Amino acid sequence: MLFRSSIFSSFYATLPVLAEIQFPVNHYNNRFFVSSGIIFQYRLNSSTKIRYRLDKKREKLKTPGDYSLPDVRYSLMARMGYRNFQVFCNYDLQPLFKKGTGPEMIPFTFGITLLRF
């Protein structure tokens, strides 16, 4: 058996509640904005997928489960940007895994968005 990859994924329904300030008000195309707030998330699905080769044949094994992830997550979000460029950061208010079931990790996400929807 030849191991190829292992993937852990989780799928959440997300409800962001953000307050945003934009200026200057009269120029829609050239607005600078700053927003912050809280994000509520509800876990819909989580699974692992392992891809491997067995006797020169590609195989995959997908296993759904809760993997000690909380069903509800809360995060703080801040973002700011100008036109189609945006920087953001999210900080979760609770650990990634339920207490006593995994390593004590609190997710922190940051990044750049180059296109606004």
N, CA, C and O atoms as CSV, one atom per row, in Angstrom:
chain,resi,resn,atom,element,x,y,z
A,1,MET,N,N,0.850,-1.177,0.000
A,1,MET,CA,C,0.000,0.000,0.000
A,1,MET,C,C,0.897,1.242,0.000
A,1,MET,O,O,1.824,1.353,0.801
A,2,LEU,N,N,0.606,2.153,-0.898
A,2,LEU,CA,C,1.350,3.404,-1.018
A,2,LEU,C,C,0.420,4.557,-0.654
A,2,LEU,O,O,-0.579,4.802,-1.331
A,3,PHE,N,N,0.760,5.258,0.420
A,3,PHE,CA,C,-0.036,6.371,0.914
A,3,PHE,C,C,0.171,7.588,0.028
A,3,PHE,O,O,1.308,7.920,-0.306
A,4,ARG,N,N,-0.937,8.277,-0.369
A,4,ARG,CA,C,-0.835,9.460,-1.232
A,4,ARG,C,C,-1.176,10.747,-0.505
A,4,ARG,O,O,-0.395,11.697,-0.553
A,5,SER,N,N,-2.331,10.809,0.175
A,5,SER,CA,C,-2.705,12.042,0.865
A,5,SER,C,C,-3.755,11.765,1.929
A,5,SER,O,O,-4.465,10.760,1.893
A,6,SER,N,N,-3.829,12.690,2.874
A,6,SER,CA,C,-4.830,12.627,3.933
A,6,SER,C,C,-5.439,14.016,4.070
A,6,SER,O,O,-4.714,15.003,4.200
A,7,ILE,N,N,-6.762,14.099,4.042
A,7,ILE,CA,C,-7.464,15.381,4.084
A,7,ILE,C,C,-8.480,15.354,5.216
A,7,ILE,O,O,-9.254,14.406,5.348
A,8,PHE,N,N,-8.471,16.406,6.031
A,8,PHE,CA,C,-9.477,16.597,7.074
A,8,PHE,C,C,-10.275,17.829,6.694
A,8,PHE,O,O,-9.694,18.888,6.459
A,9,SER,N,N,-11.605,17.712,6.628
A,9,SER,CA,C,-12.414,18.864,6.238
A,9,SER,C,C,-13.627,18.998,7.154
A,9,SER,O,O,-14.148,18.017,7.687
A,10,SER,N,N,-14.051,20.233,7.315
A,10,SER,CA,C,-15.272,20.518,8.070
A,10,SER,C,C,-16.057,21.581,7.310
A,10,SER,O,O,-15.475,22.476,6.698
A,11,PHE,N,N,-17.367,21.474,7.354
A,11,PHE,CA,C,-18.263,22.351,6.598
A,11,PHE,C,C,-19.198,23.032,7.593
A,11,PHE,O,O,-19.914,22.362,8.336
A,12,TYR,N,N,-19.190,24.366,7.608
A,12,TYR,CA,C,-19.976,25.161,8.559
A,12,TYR,C,C,-20.920,26.104,7.829
A,12,TYR,O,O,-20.568,26.647,6.782
A,13,ALA,N,N,-22.117,26.302,8.374
A,13,ALA,CA,C,-23.003,27.388,7.959
A,13,ALA,C,C,-22.573,28.601,8.783
A,13,ALA,O,O,-22.419,28.506,10.001
A,14,THR,N,N,-22.383,29.734,8.121
A,14,THR,CA,C,-21.801,30.907,8.759
A,14,THR,C,C,-22.751,32.094,8.707
A,14,THR,O,O,-23.352,32.376,7.670
A,15,LEU,N,N,-22.881,32.791,9.841
A,15,LEU,CA,C,-23.684,34.006,9.923
A,15,LEU,C,C,-22.802,35.126,10.473
A,15,LEU,O,O,-22.577,35.192,11.682
A,16,PRO,N,N,-22.295,36.015,9.598
A,16,PRO,CA,C,-21.499,37.139,10.094
A,16,PRO,C,C,-22.401,38.299,10.517
A,16,PRO,O,O,-23.362,38.629,9.821
A,17,VAL,N,N,-22.090,38.910,11.651
A,17,VAL,CA,C,-22.787,40.108,12.125
A,17,VAL,C,C,-21.705,41.178,12.274
A,17,VAL,O,O,-20.968,41.200,13.260
A,18,LEU,N,N,-21.623,42.070,11.271
A,18,LEU,CA,C,-20.547,43.047,11.204
A,18,LEU,C,C,-21.089,44.462,11.140
A,18,LEU,O,O,-22.138,44.710,10.546
A,19,ALA,N,N,-20.370,45.384,11.752
A,19,ALA,CA,C,-20.652,46.817,11.620
A,19,ALA,C,C,-19.552,47.400,10.742
A,19,ALA,O,O,-18.372,47.115,10.949
A,20,GLU,N,N,-19.938,48.221,9.754
A,20,GLU,CA,C,-18.968,48.721,8.783
A,20,GLU,C,C,-19.059,50.238,8.675
A,20,GLU,O,O,-20.144,50.818,8.701
A,21,ILE,N,N,-17.901,50.859,8.555
A,21,ILE,CA,C,-17.798,52.297,8.321
A,21,ILE,C,C,-17.124,52.481,6.969
A,21,ILE,O,O,-16.085,51.878,6.699
A,22,GLN,N,N,-17.732,53.334,6.100
A,22,GLN,CA,C,-17.180,53.607,4.779
A,22,GLN,C,C,-16.981,55.110,4.620
A,22,GLN,O,O,-17.826,55.900,5.040
A,23,PHE,N,N,-15.864,55.501,4.013
A,23,PHE,CA,C,-15.639,56.915,3.738
A,23,PHE,C,C,-14.727,57.076,2.539
A,23,PHE,O,O,-13.869,56.217,2.336
A,24,PRO,N,N,-14.852,58.115,1.734
A,24,PRO,CA,C,-15.887,59.141,1.780
A,24,PRO,C,C,-17.232,58.588,1.325
A,24,PRO,O,O,-17.287,57.664,0.513
A,25,VAL,N,N,-18.282,59.138,1.834
A,25,VAL,CA,C,-19.627,58.632,1.594
A,25,VAL,C,C,-20.089,58.881,0.159
A,25,VAL,O,O,-20.814,58.052,-0.392
A,26,ASN,N,N,-19.706,59.962,-0.447
A,26,ASN,CA,C,-20.245,60.347,-1.751
A,26,ASN,C,C,-19.589,59.655,-2.944
A,26,ASN,O,O,-20.083,59.809,-4.061
A,27,HIS,N,N,-18.515,58.911,-2.769
A,27,HIS,CA,C,-17.799,58.289,-3.879
A,27,HIS,C,C,-17.808,56.773,-3.702
A,27,HIS,O,O,-16.959,56.221,-3.002
A,28,TYR,N,N,-18.767,56.101,-4.338
A,28,TYR,CA,C,-18.927,54.659,-4.154
A,28,TYR,C,C,-17.713,53.870,-4.650
A,28,TYR,O,O,-17.286,52.931,-3.979
A,29,ASN,N,N,-17.152,54.223,-5.796
A,29,ASN,CA,C,-16.042,53.452,-6.372
A,29,ASN,C,C,-14.729,53.615,-5.622
A,29,ASN,O,O,-13.856,52.757,-5.750
A,30,ASN,N,N,-14.554,54.664,-4.858
A,30,ASN,CA,C,-13.287,54.928,-4.177
A,30,ASN,C,C,-13.426,54.943,-2.661
A,30,ASN,O,O,-12.759,55.728,-1.987
A,31,ARG,N,N,-14.272,54.095,-2.123
A,31,ARG,CA,C,-14.478,54.062,-0.674
A,31,ARG,C,C,-13.444,53.194,0.028
A,31,ARG,O,O,-13.065,52.125,-0.451
A,32,PHE,N,N,-13.005,53.684,1.169
A,32,PHE,CA,C,-12.206,52.911,2.105
A,32,PHE,C,C,-13.164,52.417,3.177
A,32,PHE,O,O,-14.038,53.171,3.606
A,33,PHE,N,N,-13.026,51.183,3.616
A,33,PHE,CA,C,-13.954,50.674,4.626
A,33,PHE,C,C,-13.217,49.932,5.732
A,33,PHE,O,O,-12.152,49.354,5.520
A,34,VAL,N,N,-13.811,49.965,6.907
A,34,VAL,CA,C,-13.346,49.245,8.084
A,34,VAL,C,C,-14.571,48.591,8.694
A,34,VAL,O,O,-15.590,49.253,8.893
A,35,SER,N,N,-14.490,47.293,8.997
A,35,SER,CA,C,-15.618,46.618,9.631
A,35,SER,C,C,-15.115,45.635,10.669
A,35,SER,O,O,-13.993,45.135,10.584
A,36,SER,N,N,-15.964,45.367,11.653
A,36,SER,CA,C,-15.641,44.380,12.683
A,36,SER,C,C,-16.949,43.833,13.247
A,36,SER,O,O,-18.012,44.435,13.097
A,37,GLY,N,N,-16.844,42.691,13.892
A,37,GLY,CA,C,-18.030,42.078,14.474
A,37,GLY,C,C,-17.764,40.647,14.881
A,37,GLY,O,O,-16.622,40.245,15.104
A,38,ILE,N,N,-18.832,39.890,14.974
A,38,ILE,CA,C,-18.753,38.501,15.421
A,38,ILE,C,C,-19.321,37.594,14.331
A,38,ILE,O,O,-20.232,37.980,13.599
A,39,ILE,N,N,-18.778,36.399,14.237
A,39,ILE,CA,C,-19.233,35.403,13.269
A,39,ILE,C,C,-19.732,34.193,14.048
A,39,ILE,O,O,-19.018,33.659,14.897
A,40,PHE,N,N,-20.959,33.762,13.759
A,40,PHE,CA,C,-21.532,32.551,14.345
A,40,PHE,C,C,-21.448,31.447,13.300
A,40,PHE,O,O,-21.767,31.665,12.131
A,41,GLN,N,N,-21.013,30.248,13.726
A,41,GLN,CA,C,-20.890,29.131,12.795
A,41,GLN,C,C,-21.511,27.877,13.400
A,41,GLN,O,O,-21.364,27.604,14.591
A,42,TYR,N,N,-22.213,27.116,12.549
A,42,TYR,CA,C,-22.816,25.847,12.958
A,42,TYR,C,C,-22.265,24.742,12.064
A,42,TYR,O,O,-22.351,24.827,10.839
A,43,ARG,N,N,-21.700,23.705,12.682
A,43,ARG,CA,C,-21.077,22.620,11.913
A,43,ARG,C,C,-22.134,21.743,11.267
A,43,ARG,O,O,-23.004,21.201,11.948
A,44,LEU,N,N,-22.055,21.607,9.957
A,44,LEU,CA,C,-22.967,20.761,9.207
A,44,LEU,C,C,-22.374,19.392,8.913
A,44,LEU,O,O,-23.097,18.397,8.863
A,45,ASN,N,N,-21.044,19.337,8.716
A,45,ASN,CA,C,-20.412,18.083,8.330
A,45,ASN,C,C,-18.920,18.177,8.613
A,45,ASN,O,O,-18.335,19.258,8.546
A,46,SER,N,N,-18.312,17.050,8.927
A,46,SER,CA,C,-16.856,16.946,9.012
A,46,SER,C,C,-16.463,15.521,8.640
A,46,SER,O,O,-17.182,14.566,8.934
A,47,SER,N,N,-15.303,15.395,7.985
A,47,SER,CA,C,-14.878,14.072,7.524
A,47,SER,C,C,-13.378,14.057,7.275
A,47,SER,O,O,-12.729,15.101,7.216
A,48,THR,N,N,-12.843,12.851,7.131
A,48,THR,CA,C,-11.469,12.656,6.691
A,48,THR,C,C,-11.495,11.852,5.400
A,48,THR,O,O,-12.382,11.026,5.186
A,49,LYS,N,N,-10.516,12.103,4.548
A,49,LYS,CA,C,-10.391,11.339,3.311
A,49,LYS,C,C,-8.929,10.942,3.151
A,49,LYS,O,O,-8.036,11.785,3.232
A,50,ILE,N,N,-8.693,9.662,2.925
A,50,ILE,CA,C,-7.347,9.142,2.719
A,50,ILE,C,C,-7.280,8.563,1.313
A,50,ILE,O,O,-8.118,7.748,0.927
A,51,ARG,N,N,-6.282,8.988,0.557
A,51,ARG,CA,C,-6.059,8.463,-0.794
A,51,ARG,C,C,-4.798,7.620,-0.773
A,51,ARG,O,O,-3.781,8.013,-0.202
A,52,TYR,N,N,-4.875,6.460,-1.399
A,52,TYR,CA,C,-3.732,5.551,-1.421
A,52,TYR,C,C,-3.806,4.649,-2.640
A,52,TYR,O,O,-4.825,4.587,-3.327
A,53,ARG,N,N,-2.705,3.951,-2.895
A,53,ARG,CA,C,-2.640,2.970,-3.983
A,53,ARG,C,C,-2.477,1.588,-3.371
A,53,ARG,O,O,-1.677,1.383,-2.458
A,54,LEU,N,N,-3.249,0.651,-3.890
A,54,LEU,CA,C,-3.173,-0.737,-3.452
A,54,LEU,C,C,-3.145,-1.608,-4.699
A,54,LEU,O,O,-4.104,-1.628,-5.472
A,55,ASP,N,N,-2.063,-2.317,-4.890
A,55,ASP,CA,C,-1.887,-3.161,-6.081
A,55,ASP,C,C,-2.074,-2.368,-7.376
A,55,ASP,O,O,-2.799,-2.793,-8.276
A,56,LYS,N,N,-1.411,-1.213,-7.459
A,56,LYS,CA,C,-1.438,-0.321,-8.630
A,56,LYS,C,C,-2.834,0.215,-8.964
A,56,LYS,O,O,-3.083,0.644,-10.091
A,57,LYS,N,N,-3.727,0.188,-7.997
A,57,LYS,CA,C,-5.078,0.702,-8.185
A,57,LYS,C,C,-5.304,1.838,-7.177
A,57,LYS,O,O,-4.989,1.698,-5.995
A,58,ARG,N,N,-5.853,2.964,-7.656
A,58,ARG,CA,C,-6.125,4.099,-6.775
A,58,ARG,C,C,-7.356,3.814,-5.918
A,58,ARG,O,O,-8.393,3.372,-6.415
A,59,GLU,N,N,-7.216,4.077,-4.624
A,59,GLU,CA,C,-8.305,3.864,-3.671
A,59,GLU,C,C,-8.463,5.127,-2.834
A,59,GLU,O,O,-7.526,5.914,-2.701
A,60,LYS,N,N,-9.659,5.316,-2.269
A,60,LYS,CA,C,-9.864,6.381,-1.292
A,60,LYS,C,C,-10.861,5.914,-0.255
A,60,LYS,O,O,-11.785,5.155,-0.547
A,61,LEU,N,N,-10.657,6.380,0.948
A,61,LEU,CA,C,-11.507,6.031,2.081
A,61,LEU,C,C,-11.976,7.320,2.724
A,61,LEU,O,O,-11.157,8.088,3.228
A,62,LYS,N,N,-13.277,7.576,2.719
A,62,LYS,CA,C,-13.847,8.779,3.320
A,62,LYS,C,C,-14.641,8.364,4.553
A,62,LYS,O,O,-15.515,7.501,4.474
A,63,THR,N,N,-14.331,8.987,5.705
A,63,THR,CA,C,-14.955,8.637,6.970
A,63,THR,C,C,-15.564,9.882,7.609
A,63,THR,O,O,-14.823,10.755,8.061
A,64,PRO,N,N,-16.908,9.991,7.658
A,64,PRO,CA,C,-17.529,11.127,8.346
A,64,PRO,C,C,-17.505,10.925,9.862
A,64,PRO,O,O,-17.406,9.797,10.345
A,65,GLY,N,N,-17.596,12.018,10.600
A,65,GLY,CA,C,-17.633,11.962,12.059
A,65,GLY,C,C,-17.543,13.359,12.634
A,65,GLY,O,O,-17.349,14.324,11.894
A,66,ASP,N,N,-17.683,13.480,13.961
A,66,ASP,CA,C,-17.605,14.810,14.559
A,66,ASP,C,C,-16.180,15.185,14.952
A,66,ASP,O,O,-15.888,16.373,15.088
A,67,TYR,N,N,-15.285,14.220,15.140
A,67,TYR,CA,C,-13.864,14.422,15.415
A,67,TYR,C,C,-13.616,15.422,16.543
A,67,TYR,O,O,-12.646,16.178,16.506
A,68,SER,N,N,-14.484,15.424,17.528
A,68,SER,CA,C,-14.391,16.276,18.726
A,68,SER,C,C,-14.430,17.762,18.402
A,68,SER,O,O,-13.924,18.574,19.176
A,69,LEU,N,N,-15.021,18.128,17.272
A,69,LEU,CA,C,-15.214,19.543,16.931
A,69,LEU,C,C,-16.507,20.028,17.570
A,69,LEU,O,O,-17.484,19.282,17.614
A,70,PRO,N,N,-16.535,21.262,18.065
A,70,PRO,CA,C,-17.789,21.778,18.618
A,70,PRO,C,C,-18.820,22.011,17.508
A,70,PRO,O,O,-18.454,22.343,16.380
A,71,ASP,N,N,-20.091,21.838,17.824
A,71,ASP,CA,C,-21.143,22.069,16.834
A,71,ASP,C,C,-21.323,23.547,16.525
A,71,ASP,O,O,-21.685,23.904,15.404
A,72,VAL,N,N,-21.073,24.423,17.517
A,72,VAL,CA,C,-21.241,25.867,17.348
A,72,VAL,C,C,-19.912,26.546,17.653
A,72,VAL,O,O,-19.261,26.245,18.654
A,73,ARG,N,N,-19.518,27.467,16.777
A,73,ARG,CA,C,-18.291,28.237,16.967
A,73,ARG,C,C,-18.606,29.724,16.908
A,73,ARG,O,O,-19.543,30.150,16.234
A,74,TYR,N,N,-17.797,30.513,17.634
A,74,TYR,CA,C,-17.919,31.969,17.644
A,74,TYR,C,C,-16.553,32.551,17.348
A,74,TYR,O,O,-15.550,32.108,17.907
A,75,SER,N,N,-16.510,33.550,16.463
A,75,SER,CA,C,-15.240,34.186,16.094
A,75,SER,C,C,-15.408,35.691,16.048
A,75,SER,O,O,-16.485,36.200,15.737
A,76,LEU,N,N,-14.336,36.397,16.360
A,76,LEU,CA,C,-14.284,37.838,16.150
A,76,LEU,C,C,-13.654,38.077,14.784
A,76,LEU,O,O,-12.713,37.384,14.396
A,77,MET,N,N,-14.176,39.058,14.059
A,77,MET,CA,C,-13.640,39.352,12.726
A,77,MET,C,C,-13.389,40.847,12.604
A,77,MET,O,O,-14.178,41.664,13.078
A,78,ALA,N,N,-12.277,41.193,11.962
A,78,ALA,CA,C,-11.970,42.584,11.620
A,78,ALA,C,C,-11.464,42.578,10.185
A,78,ALA,O,O,-10.732,41.678,9.774
A,79,ARG,N,N,-11.864,43.589,9.436
A,79,ARG,CA,C,-11.398,43.700,8.058
A,79,ARG,C,C,-11.382,45.166,7.647
A,79,ARG,O,O,-12.115,45.995,8.188
A,80,MET,N,N,-10.522,45.461,6.671
A,80,MET,CA,C,-10.481,46.804,6.109
A,80,MET,C,C,-9.971,46.692,4.684
A,80,MET,O,O,-9.245,45.761,4.336
A,81,GLY,N,N,-10.364,47.659,3.868
A,81,GLY,CA,C,-9.963,47.576,2.487
A,81,GLY,C,C,-10.277,48.827,1.710
A,81,GLY,O,O,-10.908,49.765,2.197
A,82,TYR,N,N,-9.807,48.802,0.478
A,82,TYR,CA,C,-10.042,49.888,-0.466
A,82,TYR,C,C,-10.346,49.270,-1.820
A,82,TYR,O,O,-9.532,48.519,-2.357
A,83,ARG,N,N,-11.488,49.572,-2.364
A,83,ARG,CA,C,-11.963,49.047,-3.644
A,83,ARG,C,C,-11.945,47.521,-3.633
A,83,ARG,O,O,-12.669,46.919,-2.841
A,84,ASN,N,N,-11.140,46.868,-4.488
A,84,ASN,CA,C,-11.128,45.410,-4.582
A,84,ASN,C,C,-10.045,44.748,-3.731
A,84,ASN,O,O,-9.841,43.539,-3.841
A,85,PHE,N,N,-9.356,45.502,-2.895
A,85,PHE,CA,C,-8.309,44.966,-2.031
A,85,PHE,C,C,-8.793,45.003,-0.589
A,85,PHE,O,O,-9.325,46.015,-0.132
A,86,GLN,N,N,-8.605,43.888,0.134
A,86,GLN,CA,C,-9.106,43.784,1.500
A,86,GLN,C,C,-8.153,42.917,2.330
A,86,GLN,O,O,-7.644,41.910,1.837
A,87,VAL,N,N,-7.911,43.301,3.580
A,87,VAL,CA,C,-7.191,42.459,4.530
A,87,VAL,C,C,-8.170,42.104,5.648
A,87,VAL,O,O,-9.034,42.905,6.004
A,88,PHE,N,N,-8.027,40.902,6.195
A,88,PHE,CA,C,-8.957,40.461,7.236
A,88,PHE,C,C,-8.240,39.602,8.255
A,88,PHE,O,O,-7.164,39.069,7.983
A,89,CYS,N,N,-8.840,39.465,9.438
A,89,CYS,CA,C,-8.372,38.517,10.440
A,89,CYS,C,C,-9.573,38.031,11.250
A,89,CYS,O,O,-10.498,38.790,11.543
A,90,ASN,N,N,-9.535,36.753,11.602
A,90,ASN,CA,C,-10.565,36.112,12.431
A,90,ASN,C,C,-9.880,35.482,13.630
A,90,ASN,O,O,-8.809,34.889,13.497
A,91,TYR,N,N,-10.495,35.607,14.802
A,91,TYR,CA,C,-9.979,34.991,16.014
A,91,TYR,C,C,-11.130,34.244,16.686
A,91,TYR,O,O,-12.117,34.854,17.096
A,92,ASP,N,N,-10.998,32.918,16.797
A,92,ASP,CA,C,-12.032,32.113,17.445
A,92,ASP,C,C,-12.030,32.360,18.951
A,92,ASP,O,O,-10.978,32.590,19.546
A,93,LEU,N,N,-13.202,32.311,19.558
A,93,LEU,CA,C,-13.344,32.558,20.986
A,93,LEU,C,C,-13.336,31.280,21.819
A,93,LEU,O,O,-13.487,31.348,23.039
A,94,GLN,N,N,-13.167,30.126,21.197
A,94,GLN,CA,C,-13.054,28.868,21.922
A,94,GLN,C,C,-12.063,27.962,21.196
A,94,GLN,O,O,-11.749,28.202,20.030
A,95,PRO,N,N,-11.569,26.924,21.871
A,95,PRO,CA,C,-10.598,26.023,21.226
A,95,PRO,C,C,-11.194,25.285,20.029
A,95,PRO,O,O,-12.412,25.156,19.903
A,96,LEU,N,N,-10.307,24.804,19.151
A,96,LEU,CA,C,-10.731,24.079,17.961
A,96,LEU,C,C,-11.421,22.766,18.315
A,96,LEU,O,O,-12.415,22.400,17.687
A,97,PHE,N,N,-10.900,22.050,19.322
A,97,PHE,CA,C,-11.474,20.776,19.742
A,97,PHE,C,C,-12.156,20.922,21.100
A,97,PHE,O,O,-11.833,21.825,21.872
A,98,LYS,N,N,-13.105,20.025,21.386
A,98,LYS,CA,C,-13.761,20.017,22.683
A,98,LYS,C,C,-12.731,19.783,23.777
A,98,LYS,O,O,-11.710,19.134,23.549
A,99,LYS,N,N,-13.000,20.314,24.967
A,99,LYS,CA,C,-12.052,20.258,26.072
A,99,LYS,C,C,-11.702,18.812,26.436
A,99,LYS,O,O,-12.588,17.975,26.609
A,100,GLY,N,N,-10.403,18.530,26.549
A,100,GLY,CA,C,-9.933,17.222,26.952
A,100,GLY,C,C,-9.896,16.173,25.849
A,100,GLY,O,O,-9.605,15.011,26.130
A,101,THR,N,N,-10.183,16.545,24.597
A,101,THR,CA,C,-10.225,15.556,23.518
A,101,THR,C,C,-9.138,15.746,22.465
A,101,THR,O,O,-9.006,14.913,21.567
A,102,GLY,N,N,-8.373,16.799,22.552
A,102,GLY,CA,C,-7.331,17.052,21.568
A,102,GLY,C,C,-6.422,18.154,22.055
A,102,GLY,O,O,-6.558,18.620,23.186
A,103,PRO,N,N,-5.495,18.577,21.215
A,103,PRO,CA,C,-4.595,19.655,21.624
A,103,PRO,C,C,-5.358,20.961,21.833
A,103,PRO,O,O,-6.374,21.210,21.184
A,104,GLU,N,N,-4.860,21.781,22.738
A,104,GLU,CA,C,-5.485,23.068,23.051
A,104,GLU,C,C,-5.036,24.084,22.003
A,104,GLU,O,O,-3.967,24.680,22.131
A,105,MET,N,N,-5.862,24.282,20.957
A,105,MET,CA,C,-5.544,25.209,19.874
A,105,MET,C,C,-6.719,26.155,19.668
A,105,MET,O,O,-7.874,25.734,19.618
A,106,ILE,N,N,-6.404,27.433,19.550
A,106,ILE,CA,C,-7.433,28.428,19.241
A,106,ILE,C,C,-7.112,28.990,17.858
A,106,ILE,O,O,-6.075,29.630,17.681
A,107,PRO,N,N,-7.998,28.758,16.862
A,107,PRO,CA,C,-7.710,29.201,15.490
A,107,PRO,C,C,-7.640,30.719,15.351
A,107,PRO,O,O,-8.438,31.457,15.930
A,108,PHE,N,N,-6.670,31.157,14.569
A,108,PHE,CA,C,-6.493,32.553,14.188
A,108,PHE,C,C,-6.228,32.554,12.689
A,108,PHE,O,O,-5.294,31.902,12.224
A,109,THR,N,N,-7.038,33.278,11.935
A,109,THR,CA,C,-6.933,33.299,10.478
A,109,THR,C,C,-6.727,34.732,10.018
A,109,THR,O,O,-7.364,35.651,10.533
A,110,PHE,N,N,-5.841,34.924,9.052
A,110,PHE,CA,C,-5.665,36.248,8.463
A,110,PHE,C,C,-5.345,36.071,6.987
A,110,PHE,O,O,-4.861,35.022,6.563
A,111,GLY,N,N,-5.620,37.109,6.215
A,111,GLY,CA,C,-5.355,36.984,4.799
A,111,GLY,C,C,-5.691,38.233,4.013
A,111,GLY,O,O,-6.017,39.282,4.568
A,112,ILE,N,N,-5.600,38.083,2.708
A,112,ILE,CA,C,-5.861,39.161,1.755
A,112,ILE,C,C,-6.926,38.687,0.790
A,112,ILE,O,O,-6.879,37.550,0.322
A,113,THR,N,N,-7.888,39.548,0.486
A,113,THR,CA,C,-8.896,39.280,-0.530
A,113,THR,C,C,-8.675,40.278,-1.656
A,113,THR,O,O,-8.563,41.480,-1.417
A,114,LEU,N,N,-8.614,39.775,-2.883
A,114,LEU,CA,C,-8.351,40.653,-4.025
A,114,LEU,C,C,-9.581,40.957,-4.857
A,114,LEU,O,O,-9.476,41.633,-5.881
A,115,LEU,N,N,-10.752,40.473,-4.442
A,115,LEU,CA,C,-11.982,40.708,-5.189
A,115,LEU,C,C,-13.141,40.794,-4.220
A,115,LEU,O,O,-13.281,39.935,-3.349
A,116,ARG,N,N,-13.972,41.807,-4.350
A,116,ARG,CA,C,-15.147,41.966,-3.483
A,116,ARG,C,C,-16.379,41.498,-4.212
A,116,ARG,O,O,-16.535,41.735,-5.410
A,117,PHE,N,N,-17.272,40.820,-3.472
A,117,PHE,CA,C,-18.559,40.379,-4.030
A,117,PHE,C,C,-19.653,41.214,-3.477
A,117,PHE,O,O,-20.818,41.009,-3.817
